[in-house]
Amino acid sequence: MSTPPLHSALEPLAFLLGEWVGEGEGSYPSDIRDFSYREEVRFWHGGKPVLLYTQRTTDRDDGAPLHTEMGYWRPLPEGRVEVVISHPTGHAELSLGSVADGVVDLASTSVVATATAKEVTAVERTYRVTGDELTSTLAMAAVGHPMTHHLAATLTRA
């Protein structure tokens, strides 16, 4: 199946398109021990004014699955973007952010959760692309802790 032309509304986010692979480190001041992971991220489009997104991580040492998420990135006028990300942990993140010079900064406007999900009240993400390198950071307010760094990864375009 051929890829349709890129919708003009996606041009500000086009630098994210592709498959990215790399490694990262995670920590959080709760019951989570510090960890290292391998990460795969994919951004693609289907011709409409929305980027599709998947992410998955595995343990860097034994390859065991750690996390995965899926979402949609909708560009808005004036260098803004809306993002919806769904997690198998029972969370859905609704975020608003800015796009400029190869950098996307996102802050959640709402984090909704199922009845059995752990408490997550806010998430902040930054994605920065320089050439064929994507760096990302994620901070969150969760399980009684204020906004705190959680993840940092460096990926290269596959």
N, C-alpha and C positions, 0 to 999 in steps of 0.2 A: 504494500500500500504506500503510495507516495505521500510526502508531507505537503500539505497545502501551503500557500504563501503566508508569510507572517502578517497578521493583522497589524495595521499601522499603529494602533493604540499600544501594542506591545514593544514598539521600538525602544522606549526607555528602559525596558527590562531585558532586552535581547542579550545583553552581556552574560546573563545567567544561564542561557540555553545550553543544554548538553548534559553529559554524564560526568560526574566528579567523584574521585576516589581518593581517600587519604586516611589519616589517623588523627585521633584526638585524645584529650584527657578530661576526666570529669571528677567533680568533688561536690559535696554539699554537707552542711553542718548538721545533718540528721543521722539516721541510721545507715546512710549510704557510705560505704568505704570508697576511698579514692580508686579510680579505675582508668584503664587505657582501653581504647576501642578503635576499630576500623570502621569507616563510614563510607557509604555510597549514597549519593544524591543525584537525582535526575530532574531536570526542568525541561519541559517540552510543550508544544502547543498543537491545537487541532484546527487552526484557522480562525478561531473566534478570539475575542479580546480578553483572553484569560490564559495564564500560564498554569500548567498542571505540574504537580510536585510530588515526588516520593523521596523518602529518606529511610535508610535502615542502618543499624549499627550491629556489629558483632564484637565479641570479646577478642582483643588483639592476641591473647595467648592461645586460647583453645578454639576460637571460631564460634563459640556458642552465641545464639541470637540474644541481643540485648533490648533493642527498641526499634520501632518503625513508626512512621507517620505519613499521612497523605494530605494533600491540600490543593488549594486554588489561590492564585495570585491575580487580583484584578487591578489593573492600572487605573488611576484617577487623574483628572487634570492637575496641573501645577505641581508635577513631580511627586504625587502621593500614590500610595498603593494600599489596597485592602487585602488581607490575607485570612483565609480560613484553613485551619489545620486540625485534623482529626487524629486522635491517639487511641491505641488499643487499651490504654489504661483507664478509659472511660471519660476522657477529657476532649473538649473541642475549644480551640483557641481562636478568638476573633481579634484581629490586630489591625492597626492603622499605622502607616509609616511613610517614610520619605525615600525617594530614589534620586541620587545625584552622583555623578562622577564615579560610577562603578560601585557605589555603596548603597545598601538598603538598611535602614534602621527601622525596626518594628517595635511597637509596644502594644500589649494586649489592651483592648477596650473591654473585653469580657472573657472569662474562662468559665465554661459551663462543665458540669460534671455529673456523672451518673451517681446513684445513691451509694454505690460501693467504692467509688474512686477516692484516692487520697486527696486531701485539701491542696489545691493550687489556686492562688488568688490572682497572680499576675505573672506575665512572662515578657521579657525583653530579648530581642534577637538583633544581631548585626551580621550582615553578609557583605564581604568586600572582595571584589574581583580585581586582580592585577595581572594582566596577561592571561596565562593559563593556570593561575592559582586562585583558589577561593578560600578565604579564611572566614570562619564563623564563630560567634560567641553566643551563649545563651545564659541569661540570668533568670531566676524565678523567685517569687515569694510563695512559700509552700510550707505545709505542716507546722505552722506557727513561727516560721522564720521570715524576716523582712527580705526585700529584694537582695539576692545574693548570687554571685557568680556560680554557675553550675558546669558549663561545658565550653571547651575551646578546641577547634579543629582546623587543620590545614589540609586542603584537598587539591588535586590537580585534575585538569580536564582529561578525561579518558580518550 
